[in-house]
Amino acid sequence: MLQTSDFASVKPQTDTRCERYLGAFRWMLLARVFEEKLASLYRGGKVVGGVFLGKGQEALSAALGVSLRKGDIYAPLIRDAAGRFAFGETLLDAARTIVGSRLGPMRGREGNIHRGKPREGYYAMISHLGVMVSTVAGGLIARRFKGVKDVVGATCIGDGGTSTGSFHEGLNMAAVEKLPLVVVVANNQYAYSTPTSEQYACADLIDRAIGYGVRGHKVDGTDPQACFDVVGEAVARARSGEGPQMIVADLLRLVGHGEHDDAHYVNHALKVSPIGRDCLDVARTQITAAGWMTAVQMDALREQLQAEVESAFATALREPLPDPNLEDWRALSTESLAEGRA
């Protein structure tokens, strides 16, 4: 997590709100810098597989990551780099998985978006189409059977994913069992290229929470402070025994579905509307207005993070790839290949 020394030159504050905001801002900025490098590597042919960026969703993602604790369950999706870093993923682990290094947590066996450390509550994504809702719910049931308390499970999903059977089954079961599950819906207006007007008939996605008997929370996904407040409240309510919480954040995906997609189908009116704001620009404005950092300090932080990202990828790109003829293909959960072991 962020250390106070990282912002030694920032105006002294006694308000923990300042510390939390700046900590989350660091993860937002790190995710943006990391993904800019990722896009560059993809265009240079250094990344195998798809690249899906979270530009415009960093505030929502970071808000969830910083609201969780060690011991919680977190199942991020393809646009959750900020949340992944906030939850504890290191830059080197992320870079290694992206380029397929055999020294990474997935040993170079898995696609770059299917990474995690299940033993640490950091679930590798199976699918972004609702599957992780039931997966996290199952993890919470297992914790309950073991008598583990004071735990929250959280996952993210897109607006399109809420129309799948997996989403329904997982959320329905969590509601019946009153599990401490938080489902964060990034309503980025398009399920790939399908607009929300063709995805569901209800007036607003938040209405679906009522049908499942769970508490719904609505938030402007372009406003970092609002995201931190609303997501933090939802996680606290789940932890205190109030059952599943569903958050719907309105925002716009500021890039295509993937780097292969030019997003020509996105309505220009959305891009120039408030929903098309860049949450990082909003964060800079909020931080400056509060007097927590200057523009010069934020630019210096970005340069520092860029150096860290370059170093991580430089290391990962020098490392060996798995040799399919020599690889021990037993599951990583076996004793000889268990997480954290050589």
N, C-alpha and C positions, 0 to 999 in steps of 0.2 A: 504494500500500500504506500501511498504518498508519505514522505517524511517531511517534517517541518523545515528541515534544512533545504529542501528543494525550493522554498520560497523565502529564503533568508532575507532577501532585499525588499520583500513586500512590506507595506505599511503595517506596523504591529497591530494586532487585533486580539481582543479577548472573546469575540463572538465566534462560537463554534460553527455558526452558520457560514461565516466567511471561510473557515477552514474546509468545511464540507464542500462548499461550492467550488473553491479553487482545486480541491482534490479531484472532483468530478470533471472540472474543466480540463485538467491535465489528461484524463483518460479520453475525453472527447477529442482533444487536439492530437494526442498520440494516435488514436484510431484514424483520424484524417490523414496524418502524415504517413502512417504505415500503409494505408490503402492507396495513397498516391504512388508510393514506391511499388506496391503490388501491381497496380495498373501498368506502370512502366515496364516491369519485368514481364508481364503478360504480353505486352506488345512486342517485346524483344525475344519472345519465344522461350523464356526461362521458366514458365509455369505450365504445368500439365493439368488440363482440366479447366473448368469454368472459373471465372472470377466475378463475384457478386459484391458490389460495394455498398456501404451503408451511408453514403453521403446524404445528409439531411436528417438522419435518424440517430445521430450520435448522442444527443441529449437524452432521448428516451432510453437508449441502451445503457448509457452510463448511469442514469438514475436508478435503474434496477440493479446493476452491478454493485454500486456503492451502498445500496439499501440492504443487501444480504450479508450474512455473517459466515465465518468459518463453521462448517458443520451443516449448512443449508445445502439444498440441491438447486443447481442452476443448469438449465438446458437452453443455451442460446441458439439462435438461428444464423442464417447466412449473412445477415447485415449487422451482426452484434459484436464487432471488434471492440468497441468501447466497453461494453459490458464484460466481455471476456477478460480484458486487461484489468478492469476494476475488480473482478472476482479473483484474480490472482494469476492468470496466464502470463508467462514471461514473453518478452519480445523474441527471445531466441527459440523458445518452443514453437511460437507462431511461425517464425521464419522457416524453421526446419520443416514443419509440416507443409508449408506452402511449396517449398522447392523439392520435397520428397527425400530429405536427408534420413539416412538410416539411424541417426542418433536422436531423432525427434521422438516425442511421446508415442506416435503411432508407427514408429520404425520404418517410415516411408511406404507403408502398405496401403494407406487409406487416402481418399481424396482430400484436398486441402480444406474443405469445409466440414469434414466429419472428424473433428479432432476433440479430444477431451481427456479427462482423468477421472473415470467413474469412482475410483476409490476415494477421491477427494470431493465427491459430490458435483463434479464438473462433467456433465453428461455429454458424450459425443452425439452429434445430431444424426438421427436415423433418416428423417425426412422433415421438410418444413411444412408439410401439408397436414398438420394436426396430430401427427403421431406422438410428438413429444409431450402433449398434454396428458395422455394416458400413461406414458412412460414415467413422467414425474409423479403422477398420482400413484402409480404402482410403487415407486420408491418411497413415497410418504406412508403408504400402507405398511411396507416392510419395516420402516422405522417405528411405526406404531406397534407392530407385533413384537419388536425388540424392546419396547418400553422407552424409546428415545423421545424426549419432549423438547419443547422450545426450538422447534425446527420449522423452516419454511421451504417450500419447493416452488420454483418459479420457472416459467418458460415464456417464450415470445412466439407470436404468430402474425401473419399478415392478414389483411382483410379477406383475401380470397381463401385462405386456409380455414376461415371460420365456417365455410360452406361445406366442409368435408365431414364424412361420417366419423372419422377419428376424433375430430374436435368435439362433436356431439357426445360420443360415447365417453370420452375422457372427462369432459366437464360435468356431464350428468352424474357419472360415478363419484366424482370429487364432491359434488354438491350433496348427494345422498349420504356420503360418509363424512361430510363436514370436514374435509381435509384442509390443511393450511396451505392451499395452492393459490398462487398468484399468476394469472394469465394476462400478459401484456399484448394487446393487439395494436400493431402499427398500421393504422388505416391510411396507407399511402396512396389511396385513390385508384390503384390499378392492381389487378391480379395478373401479373405480366402485362399484357396489353388490353385486358378486359376491364372497362371502367366499373366503378361500384354500382352505377345505375343498372348494370346488367348482371350484378352478382346477387343482390338481395332486395326484397320488397319492403322490408321494414323501414321506418323513417330514419333510423339511426342504428348503427351496430350495437350501441349501448343497450338498446331495447332487448337484445338477446339475453342479457344478464338476468333480466326479470323472469324470463321463461325458464331459466334453469334454477331459479331461487338463490342466486348469488348476488352479492353487492356489486354494483357497477360504479365505475369512476370515469369521468370524462376529463380530458386534458388537451391543451394546445401543445402538440408535440414539437412545435418550433420554439417554445419558450422554456429554456433550461430550468429556470427557477420553479416554474409551475410543474414541470416534470419531476423535479426533486421532491417537491412538496407532496404531490398526489401519489407518486409511486411509493414514497416513504410511508405515507399514511396507510396505503393498501397493504404493504408488507407488515406494518405494525398491527393492523387489524387481524390479518391472517395469523400472526404469531400469538396474538392474545386469545385465540380460540373462536374467532368470528366466522370461520369457514372460508370457502373460496372467495377470491376477489378477482374481478375482471376489469381491466383498464383499457379504455379505447382512446388512443392518441391520434388526433388528426394532424397529418403532415403530408409532405410530398416527397417522393423519392426523386432526388435531384440528379440522378443518372439513370441509364437504362436498366432493365431487369438484370442484365449482366454486361460485361464489357463487349460482348458480341452484339449488343442491341443499341441502336441509336436513339430509341425512345421518341421516334417521330410521331407516334400516336398520342402523346401527352398534349392535352388541351393547353394552348398558350395562355389562356385566361387564368388557369390555375398557377402557372409559373409566375405571373406578375401579381397574384393575389397574396394576402397575408399567409395563406397556407403554404405558399412557395418560398417562404423565408428560409435562409440558411441559419440553422440553430447556432452555429459557431459565430456568425456575425452578431446574432442576438446576445450571445454570451459575452462577447467582447464589449458590447454596449452596456450590458448590465454590470459587468465587472468595473468598467471605467466609471460609470455613474456612482457606484458604491465606494469608489476610491480604494479598491482592494489591490489593483495592479494598474500600471500605466501601459499605454500602447507599446512603449519601448520594451518593457518587461515581458509582455506577452509575445512580442516578436523574438525576443531573446530565448524565451522558453521554446518556441517553435524550432529555432535553430538547434537548440540542445537536443530536442526530440528527434530532429532529422538526423543528427549525428548518431544517436543511439540506434535508430532504425537502419541506417547505412551499415553500421558495425555488425548488427545482428544478421543481416542478409549476407554481408561479406563472409562472415563465419560459416553460415549455413551452406552457401554456395561452394565452399571449399571441401565440404564433408562428403563422404561416400554415399552413393545410392544403394538400395538393396539389390543384391544379385539374386535373381529368381532361381538360379541353379544351386545356390549355396544356402539360401535362407532357410531357417528353421521355421516352418509355417504353423507351428503350434500356436494356440491362442495366447495372447499377451498376458492373460490371467494365470497361466501356468507358472509354477515356481521359478523355473529358469528364465522366464521372460517377464516376470511381474514388473509392474510399473516401478520405476525408481531403481531397478537393478541393472547391472551392466549386462 
